[in-house]
Amino acid sequence: MATRTVAPDAIEEKPKKKGKKMVMIIVPVVVILAVAAYFLILKKPARPIKGTKTAALVSISYTMPTITTNLDDGHIVQTQMILELAPGDNKAEVTKDLPELNNAAILTFGGMGYSQLLPTAGRTQAAVALTNAFNTVLHTGPKPWDSVQSILFASFIVQ
């Protein structure tokens, strides 16, 4: 009988299984995608309980008429402001106090100069000063008071 010997180089080795590595990669990716899909697509917003009020309070804006006045250094400012009132306020008190608000704006701008209002930081400081001045005017008389939360400039010209 003839025996056949096989050289060690000729023996085919079975490739190592890559299945375990692939499973370790694919499973976490699938889990992450499933969680993301749940939160982005499937999860619906919570419904309010019956009997509870969910009315969102929205801030009210009031556009003041254009104001043109002199600055402290002889230059002129012309601006139109939008007052952002606190949620729940109405425009009635602002309309009633409009002459006093215009006066407060003229007095506030009268204490400022051209070089102060020219940079953006100066206009931001002017808005804060005007907010404080307007709230001082609005917080007189009987409560409830309207409050100015912020001032937006619709136009702002300094000459």
C-alpha positions as a Python dict, from the first residue, in 0.01 Angstrom:
ca = {
    (1, 'M'): (0, 0, 0),
    (2, 'A'): (114, 326, -88),
    (3, 'T'): (76, 600, 156),
    (4, 'R'): (55, 938, 45),
    (5, 'T'): (210, 1209, 245),
    (6, 'V'): (91, 1560, 211),
    (7, 'A'): (317, 1849, 259),
    (8, 'P'): (219, 2082, 541),
    (9, 'D'): (199, 2371, 291),
    (10, 'A'): (-70, 2199, 94),
    (11, 'I'): (-319, 2175, 381),
    (12, 'E'): (-585, 2436, 346),
    (13, 'E'): (-666, 2621, 658),
    (14, 'K'): (-1019, 2730, 719),
    (15, 'P'): (-1052, 3106, 737),
    (16, 'K'): (-1133, 3247, 1078),
    (17, 'K'): (-1495, 3336, 1127),
    (18, 'K'): (-1565, 3704, 1088),
    (19, 'G'): (-1924, 3654, 1194),
    (20, 'K'): (-1866, 3740, 1559),
    (21, 'K'): (-1692, 4066, 1473),
    (22, 'M'): (-1966, 4164, 1229),
    (23, 'V'): (-2236, 4088, 1486),
    (24, 'M'): (-2053, 4300, 1742),
    (25, 'I'): (-2055, 4590, 1497),
    (26, 'I'): (-2399, 4551, 1341),
    (27, 'V'): (-2604, 4494, 1657),
    (28, 'P'): (-2510, 4823, 1830),
    (29, 'V'): (-2564, 5016, 1506),
    (30, 'V'): (-2911, 4863, 1463),
    (31, 'V'): (-2998, 4937, 1826),
    (32, 'I'): (-2888, 5300, 1792),
    (33, 'L'): (-3089, 5342, 1472),
    (34, 'A'): (-3396, 5185, 1632),
    (35, 'V'): (-3377, 5419, 1932),
    (36, 'A'): (-3328, 5721, 1707),
    (37, 'A'): (-3624, 5618, 1491),
    (38, 'Y'): (-3840, 5579, 1800),
    (39, 'F'): (-3760, 5925, 1931),
    (40, 'L'): (-3773, 6102, 1596),
    (41, 'I'): (-4058, 5928, 1421),
    (42, 'L'): (-4270, 5714, 1645),
    (43, 'K'): (-4281, 5906, 1971),
    (44, 'K'): (-4578, 6142, 1973),
    (45, 'P'): (-4592, 6452, 2190),
    (46, 'A'): (-4758, 6407, 2525),
    (47, 'R'): (-5124, 6494, 2526),
    (48, 'P'): (-5245, 6741, 2782),
    (49, 'I'): (-5461, 6602, 3059),
    (50, 'K'): (-5826, 6693, 3024),
    (51, 'G'): (-5924, 6987, 3233),
    (52, 'T'): (-5582, 7152, 3238),
    (53, 'K'): (-5525, 7481, 3066),
    (54, 'T'): (-5242, 7484, 2816),
    (55, 'A'): (-5284, 7827, 2667),
    (56, 'A'): (-4939, 7955, 2583),
    (57, 'L'): (-4879, 8314, 2678),
    (58, 'V'): (-4749, 8506, 2382),
    (59, 'S'): (-4569, 8836, 2411),
    (60, 'I'): (-4736, 9136, 2254),
    (61, 'S'): (-4548, 9386, 2039),
    (62, 'Y'): (-4633, 9750, 2004),
    (63, 'T'): (-4482, 9963, 1726),
    (64, 'M'): (-4418, 10316, 1842),
    (65, 'P'): (-4436, 10605, 1599),
    (66, 'T'): (-4108, 10736, 1460),
    (67, 'I'): (-3918, 10961, 1700),
    (68, 'T'): (-3674, 11229, 1581),
    (69, 'T'): (-3479, 11421, 1844),
    (70, 'N'): (-3150, 11598, 1913),
    (71, 'L'): (-2863, 11426, 2084),
    (72, 'D'): (-2648, 11581, 2353),
    (73, 'D'): (-2375, 11682, 2106),
    (74, 'G'): (-2605, 11847, 1848),
    (75, 'H'): (-2649, 11547, 1618),
    (76, 'I'): (-2992, 11400, 1542),
    (77, 'V'): (-3134, 11052, 1597),
    (78, 'Q'): (-3440, 10921, 1416),
    (79, 'T'): (-3573, 10582, 1521),
    (80, 'Q'): (-3876, 10362, 1518),
    (81, 'M'): (-3902, 10114, 1804),
    (82, 'I'): (-4100, 9798, 1858),
    (83, 'L'): (-4178, 9735, 2223),
    (84, 'E'): (-4199, 9369, 2327),
    (85, 'L'): (-4447, 9362, 2615),
    (86, 'A'): (-4465, 9090, 2879),
    (87, 'P'): (-4698, 8796, 2808),
    (88, 'G'): (-5052, 8873, 2913),
    (89, 'D'): (-5014, 9251, 2874),
    (90, 'N'): (-5222, 9452, 2632),
    (91, 'K'): (-5151, 9763, 2430),
    (92, 'A'): (-5408, 9980, 2607),
    (93, 'E'): (-5177, 10114, 2879),
    (94, 'V'): (-4896, 10173, 2630),
    (95, 'T'): (-5132, 10365, 2403),
    (96, 'K'): (-5262, 10567, 2699),
    (97, 'D'): (-4908, 10651, 2816),
    (98, 'L'): (-4766, 10721, 2467),
    (99, 'P'): (-4696, 11093, 2530),
    (100, 'E'): (-4500, 11007, 2847),
    (101, 'L'): (-4314, 10728, 2663),
    (102, 'N'): (-4217, 10967, 2382),
    (103, 'N'): (-4095, 11216, 2645),
    (104, 'A'): (-3890, 10943, 2817),
    (105, 'A'): (-3734, 10848, 2482),
    (106, 'I'): (-3648, 11211, 2401),
    (107, 'L'): (-3493, 11264, 2746),
    (108, 'T'): (-3297, 10938, 2723),
    (109, 'F'): (-3159, 11013, 2377),
    (110, 'G'): (-3091, 11374, 2484),
    (111, 'G'): (-2832, 11245, 2729),
    (112, 'M'): (-2646, 11045, 2464),
    (113, 'G'): (-2405, 11149, 2191),
    (114, 'Y'): (-2335, 11056, 1830),
    (115, 'S'): (-2017, 10864, 1911),
    (116, 'Q'): (-2201, 10666, 2180),
    (117, 'L'): (-2486, 10557, 1949),
    (118, 'L'): (-2278, 10487, 1640),
    (119, 'P'): (-2143, 10142, 1746),
    (120, 'T'): (-2375, 9846, 1793),
    (121, 'A'): (-2289, 9825, 2162),
    (122, 'G'): (-2411, 10183, 2206),
    (123, 'R'): (-2746, 10105, 2047),
    (124, 'T'): (-2778, 9801, 2272),
    (125, 'Q'): (-2709, 10020, 2577),
    (126, 'A'): (-2966, 10269, 2448),
    (127, 'A'): (-3226, 9992, 2422),
    (128, 'V'): (-3159, 9889, 2784),
    (129, 'A'): (-3180, 10251, 2904),
    (130, 'L'): (-3505, 10301, 2710),
    (131, 'T'): (-3651, 9979, 2851),
    (132, 'N'): (-3583, 10103, 3204),
    (133, 'A'): (-3724, 10448, 3128),
    (134, 'F'): (-4038, 10304, 2965),
    (135, 'N'): (-4099, 10066, 3256),
    (136, 'T'): (-4069, 10358, 3497),
    (137, 'V'): (-4345, 10534, 3304),
    (138, 'L'): (-4563, 10223, 3271),
    (139, 'H'): (-4529, 10127, 3638),
    (140, 'T'): (-4719, 10431, 3760),
    (141, 'G'): (-5086, 10430, 3842),
    (142, 'P'): (-5300, 10135, 3946),
    (143, 'K'): (-5190, 9775, 3894),
    (144, 'P'): (-5176, 9559, 3684),
    (145, 'W'): (-4892, 9727, 3498),
    (146, 'D'): (-4769, 9653, 3152),
    (147, 'S'): (-4396, 9586, 3124),
    (148, 'V'): (-4154, 9627, 2837),
    (149, 'Q'): (-3935, 9317, 2813),
    (150, 'S'): (-3719, 9439, 2527),
    (151, 'I'): (-3696, 9701, 2256),
    (152, 'L'): (-3632, 9622, 1893),
    (153, 'F'): (-3525, 9900, 1658),
    (154, 'A'): (-3716, 9890, 1329),
    (155, 'S'): (-3505, 10181, 1204),
    (156, 'F'): (-3219, 10375, 1359),
    (157, 'I'): (-3057, 10676, 1191),
    (158, 'V'): (-2795, 10897, 1352),
    (159, 'Q'): (-2675, 11210, 1170),
}
